[in-house]
């Protein structure tokens, strides 16, 4: 059996990415919407901007250099070529090492000195040069922190103002006092435009920081409340479960479910829900450590299916594994892969499959990827729920074919773990009579038995 024999699944968001971004991926990811936590890092965004901005500047300077060479403006050509050399250094550094303070400073200073050289060559200040003045504080605040941004802005004002004063004094045959008086409007314009732009950005950053601080306090308060509730509820539920398990189980009378059976079932469902909420909160907070190691898929699934056989026999469901031949390893965290990802998929397959039907688990692979397919002959997933199946904020919980309760949190948690494993999840489902059935397919990176890796998107407790 191979991957092309499988039905085409509905592809969902959540394709995993390599923990280390290679150089050749950098340009392609400049415009890609990111979904994992690592890509929300401001340093990652700055690294990409430090590649994109010099590329744009290089393109502009190449055009300008070609135009200067065409009209024999060798001074302008020299400025463009010098700027190109500096930008090439910045681009090479950003391409190899990502964002660095030195590269960002060099890029911004190159822009300032480039404007100064154009003023010197033209011996006057054109409106086209003035239009670039506000970009200095804007770029400085984007690529650097506040202190460096203010320093670069002040340095730009001083350098450009000194250049304008020097041009007026040196090339217009006037005294220094007259030159200062003539260039004073220009110097004030430089200063006001730069400081006004910087001030607007600083006010925005300050307001953003206040909002983020307020959101952080609210989130911390909610997390604290959630931890307390989960802890207290879990303790009370454990007492109820132990009491229910120690009580004798009555036989059904008149087709009615005994109260103690209902208590046991509701308690187990609630405990499962609390544990799922705990895991999701830990994942979102980045406090759940996930260390990726090679996992023997055949061995893991054989053990898991043995655990689920009693539940399958209760419903007279034929549960079987079609192992990989030869055996393969995947890169994952074995406990979470077994107890959270695959256990959820198998539990759902049995829950929504009627008596006398089949559930099959199959493994396919190629040289780089491994696919685990969980197929059932169940009632299928309603079309109106398929779009929101992995969204914890949407109501997708349903009872099983024999009234088994569902929380609706299992599949969102599965998807979160697949993201942390650098994998993907797909599904196909039909809910139309005899053609009903669902196939969930998880995709994981194939691994060598000695390969080990820490998931970049999580951190230890």
N, C-alpha and C positions, 0 to 999 in steps of 0.2 A: 504494500500500500504506500502511496506517495502523496505529496501535497496536492498535486493537480487532480487527484481523484476526489477531493473533498468538494462539497457544494460551495459556491462563492458566498462568503459571509458578508454581512453588513459591517463595513469598517467604521469603527468609532474613533473619536478623539482619544489621544493618549499614547501615540507611538513613542516608545522610549528613545532616548538619545544616549550616546556614549558618555560616560562620566567625564572623560577628558576630551575637550573640543580640539580637533586637529586643525592645522593651519588651513588646509584646503576646504574646510567647512565654514570658515569664518565669513567669507563674502556671501555664501549662499544663505547664511542665517541672519544676515543684516535685516532682511525684510520678513523673516518667518515669525508668525505669532508664537510666542513661547507659552508653555503650559506647565513646566515643572519648576520647582522652587529655585533651582540653581540659576535659571535664566532671569530671575527677577533681581539678581544682585546688581546694584548700581555700578560696581566695577566692571561687570561683564558688558553693560551698556556703554560705559565710557571706553572700554577697549574697542568696541565696534565703531563708535564715533571717531576714535583716534585713528582708525583705518579709513573710514568713509570720508572724513573732512580733508585729510591730506590728499586723498585721491581726487576729490573735486578741485582742490587748489592746484594740484599738479596738472589736471586737464586745462584749467584756466590759464596757467602760466605757459603751458606748451603752445596754446593758441596765441597768447600775447607775444611769446618769443618768436613764433613764426611770422607774425605781423611786423614785429620790430626788425627782423632780419630782412623782410621784403622791402622795407623802406630805408634800410641802412641806418637805423637808429641803434647804434652799437652800445650806447650807454644803457638804453632800456633793455637791450638784449642781455647785457651783462647782469643786470638786476634780476631778470627772469631766470637766467641760468643758475645764478647763485641761490635764488629762492628754491629752484627745483632741486638743487643738491641738498639743501637743508631739509626740504620736505621728504626727499628720498630716505634720508637718515631717520626721520621721524617714522615714516611708513614702515621701514625695515624693523625698527625697534618694536613698534606696535604689533606688527605681524608675527614677530617671533616671541615676544614676551608679554603681549597684552598692554594694558594701561600701566604706565609708570609716570611718576611726577615729573621726572626729567624730560621725558618725551613730550608731555603736555606743555611744559614750560617752553621747551624749544620750539614747538609748533606756534604757540602764541607770540613769542618774541620774534619769530621769523615773520609773522604777519605785521607786527609793529614796525620792524626794521624795513620790511618791504615797502610799506607805505611811506616811511621816511625817505628811502632811496628814490622813490618816484617823485616825491616833492623836490628833492635835490636836483634830479635830472630835469624836471619840467620848470624848475625855478619859480614855481608858484603853486598854489593850492587849488586844484580843480574841484568842482562839485562832486565829481565821481569819486575822488579820494575821500571827501568829507562824508559821503554816504556810507563808507565802510567803518567810520569811527564807532558807531554803537555796537558793531559786532565784536569788538574787542572785549568789553565787559560781559557780553552775553556768553561768548565762547569760554571766557575765563571762569565764569560761575558754573558752566556745564561741566567742563573738563577738570576743574580744580575745586578745592574746598573754599570756604568763604575767605579765609585769611589770604590765601594765595590769589584768589580772584580779585580782592581789593588791591593787593600789591601789584598785580599785573595791570589793572586799570590805571592806578596812579602812575606806574612806570610808563604806560602808553601815553598818558596825558603829557608827562614831562618830556618824553623823547620827541613826540610829534610837535609839541609847542616849541621846543628848542630848535627843531629842524626848521619850522616856519620862521622863527625869529632870525636864525642864521641866514636863510635864503634872502629875507628882506634886507638884512644888514649888509651881507656880502655882495649881492648881485645888483642892488639898486642904488649903490653909491650914496648912502645916507648915514647919519650918525646913529649911534646905538639907541639914543633916546627917541629919535624920530622913528627908527625901525620898531621899537617897542610900542610906540603910540599907534603906528600903522597896523601892526599885527595884533594889537590888543583885542579887537572884536573877534578875530579868528581864534585867539587863545581862549577867550571866554566861551566861544561856541564849542570848541573842543572839550573844555572842562565841563560846561553845563550838560552837553549831550551825553558825555561819558558818565558823569555822576548821576544824572537823572535816570539813565538806563540801569546803572548799578543799583540805585536806590529802589527802583521798582522791583528789580529782581530780589533784593534783600528783603523787602517787605513781603513779597510773595513767599520766599523761603521761610521767613519767620512765621507767617500765618500757616503755612503747610506744616511746620514743625509743631505749632500749637495743636493743630488738628490731629496730627499723628500721635502726639503725646496723650491727647484726650482719648483717642481710639485705643491706644495701648492700655491706658488705665481701665477703660471699659472692658477690653478683652481679658485683661488679667483678673478683673472682678468676676467675669463670667466663667473663666476657667477655674477660679477658686471655688465658685459656687457649684460648678459641674463636678469637681473632684469630691467636694463634701457630699453632694447628693449621691454620686455613684458609690462612694464608700459606705455611707449609711444605708442606702437602699440594698447594696450587696450584702451587708451584714444581716439585715432583716430577712432578706430573701433566703440566705443560707440557713437561717433558723427555721423558716417555713419549710424549706426543702427537706431538711433533716427530719423534721416532724412528720412531713407527709410520707417520706420514705420508710419511716419506722412504723407507721400506721398500717394495719392490714388493708389490702386492696379488695374492695367488695366486687362481687359479680354484677354485671349489668342486669337490671330488672325492667321488664316491659320495654326493652329496647333503649332505655335511658342510660347515659353514661354516669357511672358512680361519681359522687362529688369529690372523693379523694383523688380519683384519676384526673378530673378537671383541674384540681388544685396543683397536682404534680406537673401537668402539662403547661399550665399558665405560669408556674414558677420557673420552670426550665426556659420557657420562651422569654420571660422578663430578664432572667439572668443573662441569657444570650444577648439580649438587646443592650443591657448595661455594659457588658464586656465589649461589644462592638462599638458603642459610643466612646468608651475609654480608648480603644485602639485608634479610632478615627481622630479623636482629639490629640492623642500623642503624635500621630503622623503629621497632622496639620501644624502642630507646634514644633516639629522637628526634634522631638525628644525621644523618638523610638529608633534605637540603633539597628541598622540593617547591614549585616556583613555578608556579602555575596561570596558563596563558595560553590565548588562543583557538587551537584546533587545527582545521584543515580536515579533516573526517572523510573525505571522499571521497579527497582526495589522499593522506592517510596510509594508508588501506586499499588503495588501488591499489598503492602502493609495497610494502606488506607482502605482498600477494598475489603480486606479481612475485617476491619473495624466496622464497616458499613453493611456487611453481609447479614447480620441479625436483623437490622432494620429493613433491609430489602426482603428477607424471607417473610417477615411479618405481613408484607403486602404481596407476597408471592411474585416478586419482581426478579427477573433473571439479570443479575449484575455480573459483568465479566470484563476482563482486561485483555486488550490486544496489544501485547508488548512490542517494544522496538527491537528489531533484529538487524544488526547487532545492537547491544545496549548503548545508550547515549547518556551524556551528562549535560545538565543545564547550569547556568550561573544564576543562583538564587539563594535565599535564606531558607534552609530546609524546614524549620519549624513553621514559619509563616506560610511557606508554599503549601505544606501539607495541611496544617490545621485551620488556616484561614482561607486561602485561595481555593485549593482543590476540595477541601471538606465542604465549603459553601456550595460549590458547583455540584458535587455529588449529592449533598443533602437536598438541594432544590430539584435535581433530576428525579430522585426517589419520591420526594414530596408531591410532585406534579405529574407523576406517572401512575395510571390506574393499575389495578391488580392484573397479574398475568402478562404484563408487558415486559419490555427489555430496556436496560440501560447499559450502554457500552462505552468504555473508555479506551481510546486508541492513541497511539503515539506515532507521529511521522516526523521526518527530519530531512535536512540537506546538510551541506558542509558548514553552514553558519548558523542556522536556526533550527529550533525544535518546536513542534506544534503538539499540544495535548488537546484532544477532542473529547468532550463529554456529550454523548448523544442519548437522548431519551425518546420514548414513544408516548410522551405525555400530552397534556391538553394544550400545549403551546402558550405563547405570550400574546395577549391581546394587542392589536395594532396600535391602540391609543396609549399603551404603556411602553412600547419599545423605544420610543425616542427618549424617554426619561428614565430608562431602566437603571442607569448608573448615577443618577442625580439624587443625593440624599435629601434634598429639599422637596422632592416630589413624592406623592403617595403612590407607591407601586406594590404595596404588600397585598398578598392574597392568601386565602386558605388553600391547603393542599387538596388532593382528590378525596381524602378521608377526614377533612376538617383540621389537618395539621396547621397550626398558627404560623404566620410569617411576620417578620418585622419590617422588611423593605430596606434594611441597612446592610445586608450581606453583600450584595453585588457592588454597591458603591465602595465598600471596604476592599473588595477584591480588586477593583480597578485601581485604587490608590496603591495597593501593594504591587500591582503589575508595573505601575509607573516607577516605583522605587527599585524594582528589579531590572529596569530598562527594557521592559517587554510591552506587550500589547494584548488586548482582548477583543474578540470578535464574536458575532453570533448570527445564527439564522433561526427563524422560528415560523411555524405555520400553525394556525389555530382554526382549522376547518375540517371537523369530522375525522374521517379515517386518515386524512393526510396530515394530521397534527403531529407535532414533535418539535423539539428544540435541540440545537447543537451549539454548545459554547466551545470556543477555541481560544486557548491562550498560547501566545508566542513568546518564546524565551531564547536568549542567546545560547548557542551551543558552547560548551566549555570543555577544556582538557581537565583530566582528573586532578592536576596540580594547580589549577588556576584559582586565585583568590582575589577578591576586590571588595573595597568598602564602598557602599552606595554614597555618591557625592551629595545627594539631595537630603540626606538625613544626618543627624548628629547624635552623639551619645548623650545619655541622660546627664 
